[in-house]
Amino acid sequence: MKVNVTLPFDSLDHADEFLNPEAVAEISRAAERAGFHSGLVTDHPVPTGRWLDAGGHHAQDPFVLLSFVAAATKTLRIQTGILVLPYRNPFITARSVATLDVFSGGRVSLGVGAGYLKGEYRALGVSFDRRNEMMDEYIAALKAAWTQDEFTFEGTDYQALGNRILPRPIQRPHPPILIGGNSKRAIRRAAEIGDAWNPFFTASAVLASTSRTVELTTDAELAEGIAYMRAHCETIGRTEPPQVILGSFGSGIGKETPDALIEKAAHLKSMGVSTVAANITGSSRAEWCDNAERFGAEVLSRLS
């Protein structure tokens, strides 16, 4: 069982502690020393005040922030968790990911989703109603750009006629694409064109009210989603189902004992989950780093 960690750069609280290059370097190295698999950052370029006031969060530019994380580490994978894919022209995203993969030594995992904030879509001039169609098209565009030295692609209101994004990513055929979301459409997308399904529990009242996604609150519902994905793989002839990378895992040491977290991880692994994400807390970066390394010593070191 691999465990990712959400990096603490979304909140403006304690900005002096977390929102500077020294903090990013210190926290990223602590996560790497602790044994976490990937460091995750989110994507909200221009959230609405209404959503923020209801419990939403700010987010730094994911590619800029992950560049700092990559520069400070050697083995920690760097992951968008998640990138709202329709917000950007897919070839801009393809270039950013390719550059990041090359300069990180092939450590990028691209978590993507359709998003849910109508106000953010409106501010960016992107059609909210077409977001699912754009997701499918943009993933195809990314793959075209990453798997050929020169590519042709016909998109909606854009086209590439013999264009190049070089150097291509180090990872072949391309960095893994993790399909976020709990809906059946997201699950089918993961089976059809993704490398992993990246669901998340919505048990938190704030998360449920702000994410506006299909609720996923119990292990039984997660099992139903996994079964649905595997059945769809059989329908479409995919012999190796996507990995299941769960975007949430426990409340951290202090709220749950190490033994309880290890037991939970073993149960999720038995269900078919390969990776989970932990939430580490701390009101200062020193406290966050201490908690991360304690999690590594008391939980990660005991996971198989």
PADO-55075 format. One record per residue (C-alpha): x, y, z; chain; residue in one letter. Coordinates in Angstrom, 3 decimals, always signed. Example, Ala and Ser with C-alpha at 12.3 -4.5 7.8 and 13.67 -1.06 7.14 Angstrom:
residues 2
<site px="+12.300" py="-4.500" pz="+7.800" chaine="A" residu="a"/>
<site px="+13.670" py="-1.060" pz="+7.140" chaine="A" residu="s"/>
END
This chain:
residues 304
<site px="+0.000" py="+0.000" pz="+0.000" chaine="A" residu="m"/>
<site px="+1.403" py="+3.376" pz="-1.058" chaine="A" residu="k"/>
<site px="+0.432" py="+6.547" pz="+0.797" chaine="A" residu="v"/>
<site px="+0.400" py="+10.020" pz="-0.728" chaine="A" residu="n"/>
<site px="+0.221" py="+13.254" pz="+1.247" chaine="A" residu="v"/>
<site px="-1.628" py="+16.476" pz="+0.525" chaine="A" residu="t"/>
<site px="+0.841" py="+19.334" pz="+0.851" chaine="A" residu="l"/>
<site px="-0.297" py="+22.215" pz="+3.120" chaine="A" residu="p"/>
<site px="-0.168" py="+25.160" pz="+0.752" chaine="A" residu="f"/>
<site px="-3.893" py="+25.773" pz="+0.150" chaine="A" residu="d"/>
<site px="-4.705" py="+27.886" pz="+3.198" chaine="A" residu="s"/>
<site px="-3.857" py="+31.528" pz="+3.760" chaine="A" residu="l"/>
<site px="-3.890" py="+30.894" pz="+7.518" chaine="A" residu="d"/>
<site px="-0.326" py="+30.947" pz="+8.853" chaine="A" residu="h"/>
<site px="+0.877" py="+32.240" pz="+5.469" chaine="A" residu="a"/>
<site px="+4.250" py="+33.224" pz="+6.929" chaine="A" residu="d"/>
<site px="+4.787" py="+29.593" pz="+7.904" chaine="A" residu="e"/>
<site px="+3.697" py="+27.882" pz="+4.691" chaine="A" residu="f"/>
<site px="+3.646" py="+30.233" pz="+1.699" chaine="A" residu="l"/>
<site px="+7.311" py="+30.748" pz="+0.895" chaine="A" residu="n"/>
<site px="+10.057" py="+28.811" pz="-0.893" chaine="A" residu="p"/>
<site px="+11.798" py="+27.750" pz="+2.315" chaine="A" residu="e"/>
<site px="+8.585" py="+26.199" pz="+3.628" chaine="A" residu="a"/>
<site px="+7.987" py="+24.294" pz="+0.405" chaine="A" residu="v"/>
<site px="+11.497" py="+22.878" pz="+0.475" chaine="A" residu="a"/>
<site px="+11.383" py="+21.932" pz="+4.172" chaine="A" residu="e"/>
<site px="+7.941" py="+20.329" pz="+3.988" chaine="A" residu="i"/>
<site px="+8.669" py="+18.464" pz="+0.762" chaine="A" residu="s"/>
<site px="+11.871" py="+16.985" pz="+2.177" chaine="A" residu="r"/>
<site px="+10.071" py="+15.962" pz="+5.353" chaine="A" residu="a"/>
<site px="+7.413" py="+14.181" pz="+3.287" chaine="A" residu="a"/>
<site px="+10.133" py="+12.391" pz="+1.323" chaine="A" residu="e"/>
<site px="+12.031" py="+11.350" pz="+4.470" chaine="A" residu="r"/>
<site px="+8.814" py="+10.071" pz="+6.041" chaine="A" residu="a"/>
<site px="+8.290" py="+7.709" pz="+3.106" chaine="A" residu="g"/>
<site px="+5.269" py="+9.197" pz="+1.398" chaine="A" residu="f"/>
<site px="+4.841" py="+8.150" pz="-2.225" chaine="A" residu="h"/>
<site px="+3.622" py="+11.447" pz="-3.751" chaine="A" residu="s"/>
<site px="+3.082" py="+15.031" pz="-2.703" chaine="A" residu="g"/>
<site px="-0.262" py="+16.420" pz="-3.889" chaine="A" residu="l"/>
<site px="-1.400" py="+19.937" pz="-4.742" chaine="A" residu="v"/>
<site px="-4.813" py="+21.141" pz="-5.879" chaine="A" residu="t"/>
<site px="-6.059" py="+23.460" pz="-8.631" chaine="A" residu="d"/>
<site px="-8.366" py="+26.450" pz="-8.224" chaine="A" residu="h"/>
<site px="-6.985" py="+29.368" pz="-10.256" chaine="A" residu="p"/>
<site px="-9.858" py="+31.766" pz="-9.554" chaine="A" residu="v"/>
<site px="-12.394" py="+30.412" pz="-7.015" chaine="A" residu="p"/>
<site px="-15.484" py="+32.394" pz="-6.124" chaine="A" residu="t"/>
<site px="-15.804" py="+34.191" pz="-2.812" chaine="A" residu="g"/>
<site px="-19.092" py="+32.422" pz="-2.161" chaine="A" residu="r"/>
<site px="-17.429" py="+29.010" pz="-2.444" chaine="A" residu="w"/>
<site px="-14.477" py="+30.056" pz="-0.297" chaine="A" residu="l"/>
<site px="-16.793" py="+31.416" pz="+2.396" chaine="A" residu="d"/>
<site px="-18.720" py="+28.112" pz="+2.383" chaine="A" residu="a"/>
<site px="-15.595" py="+26.121" pz="+3.221" chaine="A" residu="g"/>
<site px="-13.644" py="+26.048" pz="-0.037" chaine="A" residu="g"/>
<site px="-9.942" py="+26.778" pz="-0.261" chaine="A" residu="h"/>
<site px="-7.387" py="+28.749" pz="-2.208" chaine="A" residu="h"/>
<site px="-4.814" py="+26.931" pz="-4.335" chaine="A" residu="a"/>
<site px="-1.480" py="+27.964" pz="-5.761" chaine="A" residu="q"/>
<site px="-0.636" py="+27.351" pz="-9.413" chaine="A" residu="d"/>
<site px="-0.010" py="+23.587" pz="-9.426" chaine="A" residu="p"/>
<site px="+2.821" py="+23.519" pz="-11.942" chaine="A" residu="f"/>
<site px="+4.741" py="+26.363" pz="-10.331" chaine="A" residu="v"/>
<site px="+4.342" py="+24.827" pz="-6.883" chaine="A" residu="l"/>
<site px="+5.234" py="+21.301" pz="-8.011" chaine="A" residu="l"/>
<site px="+8.371" py="+22.681" pz="-9.644" chaine="A" residu="s"/>
<site px="+9.521" py="+23.906" pz="-6.215" chaine="A" residu="f"/>
<site px="+8.636" py="+20.511" pz="-4.697" chaine="A" residu="v"/>
<site px="+10.555" py="+18.641" pz="-7.401" chaine="A" residu="a"/>
<site px="+13.615" py="+20.853" pz="-6.994" chaine="A" residu="a"/>
<site px="+13.743" py="+20.120" pz="-3.257" chaine="A" residu="a"/>
<site px="+13.394" py="+16.332" pz="-3.509" chaine="A" residu="t"/>
<site px="+14.859" py="+13.289" pz="-5.246" chaine="A" residu="k"/>
<site px="+12.344" py="+10.451" pz="-5.007" chaine="A" residu="t"/>
<site px="+8.995" py="+11.940" pz="-3.940" chaine="A" residu="l"/>
<site px="+6.534" py="+11.791" pz="-6.802" chaine="A" residu="r"/>
<site px="+4.681" py="+15.001" pz="-7.618" chaine="A" residu="i"/>
<site px="+0.970" py="+14.886" pz="-8.337" chaine="A" residu="q"/>
<site px="-1.885" py="+17.185" pz="-9.213" chaine="A" residu="t"/>
<site px="-4.733" py="+16.217" pz="-6.979" chaine="A" residu="g"/>
<site px="-6.566" py="+17.249" pz="-9.064" chaine="A" residu="i"/>
<site px="-6.029" py="+19.465" pz="-12.120" chaine="A" residu="l"/>
<site px="-9.304" py="+20.735" pz="-13.604" chaine="A" residu="v"/>
<site px="-8.436" py="+19.734" pz="-17.139" chaine="A" residu="l"/>
<site px="-10.989" py="+21.816" pz="-19.133" chaine="A" residu="p"/>
<site px="-9.660" py="+25.090" pz="-17.665" chaine="A" residu="y"/>
<site px="-6.643" py="+25.152" pz="-19.987" chaine="A" residu="r"/>
<site px="-5.921" py="+24.480" pz="-23.642" chaine="A" residu="n"/>
<site px="-4.697" py="+20.871" pz="-23.581" chaine="A" residu="p"/>
<site px="-1.449" py="+21.683" pz="-25.336" chaine="A" residu="f"/>
<site px="-0.570" py="+24.260" pz="-22.660" chaine="A" residu="i"/>
<site px="-1.123" py="+21.493" pz="-20.110" chaine="A" residu="t"/>
<site px="+0.856" py="+19.024" pz="-22.237" chaine="A" residu="a"/>
<site px="+3.824" py="+21.398" pz="-22.341" chaine="A" residu="r"/>
<site px="+3.691" py="+22.090" pz="-18.576" chaine="A" residu="s"/>
<site px="+3.534" py="+18.386" pz="-17.721" chaine="A" residu="v"/>
<site px="+6.252" py="+17.436" pz="-20.199" chaine="A" residu="a"/>
<site px="+8.581" py="+20.109" pz="-18.825" chaine="A" residu="t"/>
<site px="+7.876" py="+19.117" pz="-15.243" chaine="A" residu="l"/>
<site px="+8.387" py="+15.428" pz="-15.992" chaine="A" residu="d"/>
<site px="+11.730" py="+16.045" pz="-17.690" chaine="A" residu="v"/>
<site px="+13.079" py="+18.343" pz="-14.985" chaine="A" residu="f"/>
<site px="+11.833" py="+16.125" pz="-12.135" chaine="A" residu="s"/>
<site px="+13.409" py="+13.019" pz="-13.614" chaine="A" residu="g"/>
<site px="+10.100" py="+11.388" pz="-14.531" chaine="A" residu="g"/>
<site px="+8.150" py="+11.837" pz="-11.296" chaine="A" residu="r"/>
<site px="+4.848" py="+13.388" pz="-12.441" chaine="A" residu="v"/>
<site px="+1.433" py="+11.826" pz="-11.862" chaine="A" residu="s"/>
<site px="-1.367" py="+13.813" pz="-13.486" chaine="A" residu="l"/>
<site px="-4.610" py="+13.669" pz="-11.540" chaine="A" residu="g"/>
<site px="-7.382" py="+15.266" pz="-13.594" chaine="A" residu="v"/>
<site px="-11.064" py="+15.988" pz="-13.160" chaine="A" residu="g"/>
<site px="-13.955" py="+17.852" pz="-14.728" chaine="A" residu="a"/>
<site px="-14.416" py="+20.211" pz="-11.790" chaine="A" residu="g"/>
<site px="-17.643" py="+21.578" pz="-10.366" chaine="A" residu="y"/>
<site px="-17.386" py="+25.348" pz="-9.793" chaine="A" residu="l"/>
<site px="-19.651" py="+27.142" pz="-12.262" chaine="A" residu="k"/>
<site px="-18.321" py="+30.531" pz="-11.143" chaine="A" residu="g"/>
<site px="-14.736" py="+29.502" pz="-11.795" chaine="A" residu="e"/>
<site px="-15.656" py="+28.154" pz="-15.237" chaine="A" residu="y"/>
<site px="-17.448" py="+31.423" pz="-15.983" chaine="A" residu="r"/>
<site px="-14.455" py="+33.523" pz="-14.895" chaine="A" residu="a"/>
<site px="-12.179" py="+31.505" pz="-17.186" chaine="A" residu="l"/>
<site px="-14.546" py="+31.713" pz="-20.166" chaine="A" residu="g"/>
<site px="-14.950" py="+27.926" pz="-20.407" chaine="A" residu="v"/>
<site px="-18.230" py="+26.093" pz="-20.942" chaine="A" residu="s"/>
<site px="-19.366" py="+24.393" pz="-17.755" chaine="A" residu="f"/>
<site px="-21.997" py="+22.365" pz="-19.613" chaine="A" residu="d"/>
<site px="-19.411" py="+20.853" pz="-21.995" chaine="A" residu="r"/>
<site px="-16.856" py="+19.974" pz="-19.338" chaine="A" residu="r"/>
<site px="-17.242" py="+16.193" pz="-19.635" chaine="A" residu="n"/>
<site px="-16.920" py="+16.209" pz="-23.423" chaine="A" residu="e"/>
<site px="-13.881" py="+18.465" pz="-23.056" chaine="A" residu="m"/>
<site px="-12.336" py="+16.056" pz="-20.562" chaine="A" residu="m"/>
<site px="-12.438" py="+13.166" pz="-23.003" chaine="A" residu="d"/>
<site px="-11.170" py="+15.268" pz="-25.885" chaine="A" residu="e"/>
<site px="-8.380" py="+16.895" pz="-23.891" chaine="A" residu="y"/>
<site px="-7.063" py="+13.572" pz="-22.594" chaine="A" residu="i"/>
<site px="-6.846" py="+12.377" pz="-26.206" chaine="A" residu="a"/>
<site px="-5.015" py="+15.593" pz="-27.097" chaine="A" residu="a"/>
<site px="-2.525" py="+15.120" pz="-24.252" chaine="A" residu="l"/>
<site px="-1.737" py="+11.595" pz="-25.380" chaine="A" residu="k"/>
<site px="-1.265" py="+12.731" pz="-28.980" chaine="A" residu="a"/>
<site px="+1.160" py="+15.446" pz="-27.891" chaine="A" residu="a"/>
<site px="+3.172" py="+13.199" pz="-25.557" chaine="A" residu="w"/>
<site px="+3.522" py="+10.070" pz="-27.680" chaine="A" residu="t"/>
<site px="+4.776" py="+11.514" pz="-30.973" chaine="A" residu="q"/>
<site px="+7.647" py="+13.810" pz="-31.884" chaine="A" residu="d"/>
<site px="+5.297" py="+15.617" pz="-34.263" chaine="A" residu="e"/>
<site px="+1.550" py="+15.292" pz="-33.930" chaine="A" residu="f"/>
<site px="-1.717" py="+16.168" pz="-35.607" chaine="A" residu="t"/>
<site px="-4.926" py="+16.596" pz="-33.650" chaine="A" residu="f"/>
<site px="-8.297" py="+18.092" pz="-34.530" chaine="A" residu="e"/>
<site px="-10.042" py="+19.546" pz="-31.489" chaine="A" residu="g"/>
<site px="-13.051" py="+21.749" pz="-30.877" chaine="A" residu="t"/>
<site px="-12.057" py="+25.262" pz="-32.002" chaine="A" residu="d"/>
<site px="-8.355" py="+24.361" pz="-32.103" chaine="A" residu="y"/>
<site px="-6.146" py="+22.113" pz="-34.195" chaine="A" residu="q"/>
<site px="-2.572" py="+20.913" pz="-34.364" chaine="A" residu="a"/>
<site px="-1.268" py="+20.251" pz="-37.863" chaine="A" residu="l"/>
<site px="+2.256" py="+18.951" pz="-37.470" chaine="A" residu="g"/>
<site px="+3.140" py="+20.524" pz="-34.106" chaine="A" residu="n"/>
<site px="+5.826" py="+19.502" pz="-31.631" chaine="A" residu="r"/>
<site px="+6.170" py="+19.497" pz="-27.842" chaine="A" residu="i"/>
<site px="+9.744" py="+18.420" pz="-27.201" chaine="A" residu="l"/>
<site px="+11.332" py="+16.977" pz="-25.238" chaine="A" residu="p"/>
<site px="+8.600" py="+14.461" pz="-24.610" chaine="A" residu="r"/>
<site px="+7.997" py="+13.305" pz="-21.022" chaine="A" residu="p"/>
<site px="+10.524" py="+10.863" pz="-19.609" chaine="A" residu="i"/>
<site px="+7.776" py="+8.441" pz="-18.572" chaine="A" residu="q"/>
<site px="+6.549" py="+6.321" pz="-21.458" chaine="A" residu="r"/>
<site px="+4.168" py="+6.213" pz="-23.070" chaine="A" residu="p"/>
<site px="+3.302" py="+9.226" pz="-20.893" chaine="A" residu="h"/>
<site px="+2.932" py="+10.228" pz="-17.215" chaine="A" residu="p"/>
<site px="+0.111" py="+8.295" pz="-15.548" chaine="A" residu="p"/>
<site px="-3.305" py="+9.908" pz="-15.905" chaine="A" residu="i"/>
<site px="-5.456" py="+9.548" pz="-12.784" chaine="A" residu="l"/>
<site px="-9.157" py="+10.150" pz="-13.397" chaine="A" residu="i"/>
<site px="-10.759" py="+11.960" pz="-10.483" chaine="A" residu="g"/>
<site px="-14.424" py="+11.896" pz="-9.513" chaine="A" residu="g"/>
<site px="-16.989" py="+9.599" pz="-7.970" chaine="A" residu="n"/>
<site px="-19.605" py="+9.555" pz="-10.727" chaine="A" residu="s"/>
<site px="-20.221" py="+6.601" pz="-13.003" chaine="A" residu="k"/>
<site px="-19.101" py="+8.738" pz="-15.924" chaine="A" residu="r"/>
<site px="-15.764" py="+9.342" pz="-14.203" chaine="A" residu="a"/>
<site px="-15.445" py="+5.610" pz="-13.483" chaine="A" residu="i"/>
<site px="-16.129" py="+4.748" pz="-17.128" chaine="A" residu="r"/>
<site px="-13.600" py="+7.365" pz="-18.206" chaine="A" residu="r"/>
<site px="-10.983" py="+5.780" pz="-15.954" chaine="A" residu="a"/>
<site px="-11.686" py="+2.361" pz="-17.470" chaine="A" residu="a"/>
<site px="-11.684" py="+3.627" pz="-21.053" chaine="A" residu="e"/>
<site px="-8.805" py="+6.126" pz="-21.160" chaine="A" residu="i"/>
<site px="-7.202" py="+6.393" pz="-17.705" chaine="A" residu="g"/>
<site px="-4.362" py="+4.744" pz="-15.843" chaine="A" residu="d"/>
<site px="-6.128" py="+4.962" pz="-12.474" chaine="A" residu="a"/>
<site px="-9.428" py="+5.865" pz="-10.870" chaine="A" residu="w"/>
<site px="-8.979" py="+8.560" pz="-8.210" chaine="A" residu="n"/>
<site px="-12.156" py="+8.732" pz="-6.067" chaine="A" residu="p"/>
<site px="-12.478" py="+10.515" pz="-2.727" chaine="A" residu="f"/>
<site px="-14.659" py="+10.131" pz="+0.327" chaine="A" residu="f"/>
<site px="-17.165" py="+12.944" pz="+0.921" chaine="A" residu="t"/>
<site px="-17.979" py="+12.191" pz="+4.544" chaine="A" residu="a"/>
<site px="-16.943" py="+15.686" pz="+5.672" chaine="A" residu="s"/>
<site px="-19.915" py="+18.069" pz="+5.755" chaine="A" residu="a"/>
<site px="-17.804" py="+20.864" pz="+4.294" chaine="A" residu="v"/>
<site px="-16.425" py="+18.638" pz="+1.547" chaine="A" residu="l"/>
<site px="-19.860" py="+17.294" pz="+0.666" chaine="A" residu="a"/>
<site px="-21.345" py="+20.786" pz="+0.438" chaine="A" residu="s"/>
<site px="-18.504" py="+22.322" pz="-1.551" chaine="A" residu="t"/>
<site px="-17.500" py="+19.543" pz="-3.962" chaine="A" residu="s"/>
<site px="-20.962" py="+18.940" pz="-5.448" chaine="A" residu="r"/>
<site px="-19.944" py="+15.504" pz="-6.633" chaine="A" residu="t"/>
<site px="-21.560" py="+12.116" pz="-6.230" chaine="A" residu="v"/>
<site px="-21.381" py="+11.203" pz="-2.552" chaine="A" residu="e"/>
<site px="-18.965" py="+8.501" pz="-1.503" chaine="A" residu="l"/>
<site px="-19.255" py="+7.973" pz="+2.226" chaine="A" residu="t"/>
<site px="-18.790" py="+4.264" pz="+2.954" chaine="A" residu="t"/>
<site px="-16.519" py="+1.374" pz="+2.070" chaine="A" residu="d"/>
<site px="-19.557" py="-0.340" pz="+0.570" chaine="A" residu="a"/>
<site px="-20.061" py="+2.518" pz="-1.879" chaine="A" residu="e"/>
<site px="-16.369" py="+2.413" pz="-2.766" chaine="A" residu="l"/>
<site px="-16.654" py="-1.337" pz="-3.377" chaine="A" residu="a"/>
<site px="-19.632" py="-0.727" pz="-5.649" chaine="A" residu="e"/>
<site px="-17.591" py="+1.765" pz="-7.653" chaine="A" residu="g"/>
<site px="-14.675" py="-0.656" pz="-7.992" chaine="A" residu="i"/>
<site px="-17.030" py="-3.439" pz="-9.092" chaine="A" residu="a"/>
<site px="-18.649" py="-1.103" pz="-11.626" chaine="A" residu="y"/>
<site px="-15.224" py="-0.164" pz="-13.024" chaine="A" residu="m"/>
<site px="-14.125" py="-3.779" pz="-13.348" chaine="A" residu="r"/>
<site px="-17.395" py="-4.742" pz="-15.029" chaine="A" residu="a"/>
<site px="-16.982" py="-1.894" pz="-17.517" chaine="A" residu="h"/>
<site px="-13.420" py="-3.019" pz="-18.221" chaine="A" residu="c"/>
<site px="-14.773" py="-6.442" pz="-19.122" chaine="A" residu="e"/>
<site px="-17.388" py="-4.845" pz="-21.375" chaine="A" residu="t"/>
<site px="-14.818" py="-2.832" pz="-23.312" chaine="A" residu="i"/>
<site px="-12.195" py="-5.586" pz="-23.361" chaine="A" residu="g"/>
<site px="-9.666" py="-4.023" pz="-21.005" chaine="A" residu="r"/>
<site px="-7.830" py="-6.916" pz="-19.383" chaine="A" residu="t"/>
<site px="-5.918" py="-4.971" pz="-16.702" chaine="A" residu="e"/>
<site px="-8.247" py="-2.640" pz="-14.729" chaine="A" residu="p"/>
<site px="-6.945" py="+0.776" pz="-13.689" chaine="A" residu="p"/>
<site px="-5.413" py="+1.186" pz="-10.276" chaine="A" residu="q"/>
<site px="-7.603" py="+2.639" pz="-7.548" chaine="A" residu="v"/>
<site px="-5.893" py="+5.621" pz="-5.923" chaine="A" residu="i"/>
<site px="-8.073" py="+6.867" pz="-3.086" chaine="A" residu="l"/>
<site px="-7.918" py="+10.604" pz="-2.479" chaine="A" residu="g"/>
<site px="-8.507" py="+10.428" pz="+1.276" chaine="A" residu="s"/>
<site px="-7.405" py="+8.246" pz="+4.155" chaine="A" residu="f"/>
<site px="-8.107" py="+8.786" pz="+7.830" chaine="A" residu="g"/>
<site px="-7.649" py="+11.844" pz="+9.999" chaine="A" residu="s"/>
<site px="-4.014" py="+11.339" pz="+10.915" chaine="A" residu="g"/>
<site px="-2.278" py="+10.276" pz="+14.124" chaine="A" residu="i"/>
<site px="-3.900" py="+11.914" pz="+17.115" chaine="A" residu="g"/>
<site px="-7.415" py="+11.416" pz="+15.840" chaine="A" residu="k"/>
<site px="-6.816" py="+7.765" pz="+14.920" chaine="A" residu="e"/>
<site px="-4.217" py="+5.413" pz="+16.371" chaine="A" residu="t"/>
<site px="-1.440" py="+4.012" pz="+14.173" chaine="A" residu="p"/>
<site px="-2.928" py="+0.527" pz="+14.580" chaine="A" residu="d"/>
<site px="-6.332" py="+1.776" pz="+13.401" chaine="A" residu="a"/>
<site px="-4.787" py="+3.461" pz="+10.357" chaine="A" residu="l"/>
<site px="-2.790" py="+0.343" pz="+9.475" chaine="A" residu="i"/>
<site px="-5.892" py="-1.802" pz="+9.827" chaine="A" residu="e"/>
<site px="-7.825" py="+0.605" pz="+7.609" chaine="A" residu="k"/>
<site px="-5.064" py="+0.521" pz="+4.984" chaine="A" residu="a"/>
<site px="-5.054" py="-3.279" pz="+4.976" chaine="A" residu="a"/>
<site px="-8.825" py="-3.357" pz="+4.542" chaine="A" residu="h"/>
<site px="-8.695" py="-0.912" pz="+1.622" chaine="A" residu="l"/>
<site px="-5.890" py="-2.927" pz="+0.018" chaine="A" residu="k"/>
<site px="-8.037" py="-6.053" pz="+0.257" chaine="A" residu="s"/>
<site px="-10.779" py="-4.151" pz="-1.617" chaine="A" residu="m"/>
<site px="-8.399" py="-3.371" pz="-4.482" chaine="A" residu="g"/>
<site px="-7.089" py="+0.061" pz="-3.489" chaine="A" residu="v"/>
<site px="-3.390" py="+0.463" pz="-4.306" chaine="A" residu="s"/>
<site px="-2.740" py="+3.961" pz="-2.942" chaine="A" residu="t"/>
<site px="-4.345" py="+6.304" pz="-0.421" chaine="A" residu="v"/>
<site px="-3.745" py="+9.929" pz="+0.559" chaine="A" residu="a"/>
<site px="-3.128" py="+11.074" pz="+4.128" chaine="A" residu="a"/>
<site px="-3.878" py="+14.457" pz="+5.658" chaine="A" residu="n"/>
<site px="-1.144" py="+15.798" pz="+7.924" chaine="A" residu="i"/>
<site px="-1.966" py="+18.773" pz="+10.139" chaine="A" residu="t"/>
<site px="+0.130" py="+21.464" pz="+11.768" chaine="A" residu="g"/>
<site px="-0.187" py="+25.185" pz="+12.495" chaine="A" residu="s"/>
<site px="+3.509" py="+25.725" pz="+11.768" chaine="A" residu="s"/>
<site px="+5.798" py="+24.055" pz="+9.290" chaine="A" residu="r"/>
<site px="+7.881" py="+22.618" pz="+12.134" chaine="A" residu="a"/>
<site px="+4.769" py="+21.002" pz="+13.608" chaine="A" residu="e"/>
<site px="+3.677" py="+19.750" pz="+10.174" chaine="A" residu="w"/>
<site px="+7.100" py="+18.203" pz="+9.517" chaine="A" residu="c"/>
<site px="+7.170" py="+16.578" pz="+12.960" chaine="A" residu="d"/>
<site px="+3.712" py="+15.092" pz="+12.384" chaine="A" residu="n"/>
<site px="+4.680" py="+13.864" pz="+8.918" chaine="A" residu="a"/>
<site px="+7.799" py="+12.112" pz="+10.185" chaine="A" residu="e"/>
<site px="+5.854" py="+10.623" pz="+13.102" chaine="A" residu="r"/>
<site px="+3.303" py="+9.279" pz="+10.591" chaine="A" residu="f"/>
<site px="+6.167" py="+7.794" pz="+8.627" chaine="A" residu="g"/>
<site px="+7.706" py="+6.107" pz="+11.656" chaine="A" residu="a"/>
<site px="+4.460" py="+4.821" pz="+13.190" chaine="A" residu="e"/>
<site px="+2.411" py="+4.015" pz="+10.094" chaine="A" residu="v"/>
<site px="+4.290" py="+4.050" pz="+6.791" chaine="A" residu="l"/>
<site px="+7.178" py="+1.935" pz="+8.060" chaine="A" residu="s"/>
<site px="+4.685" py="-0.796" pz="+9.008" chaine="A" residu="r"/>
<site px="+2.745" py="-0.922" pz="+5.756" chaine="A" residu="l"/>
<site px="+3.476" py="-3.578" pz="+3.139" chaine="A" residu="s"/>
END
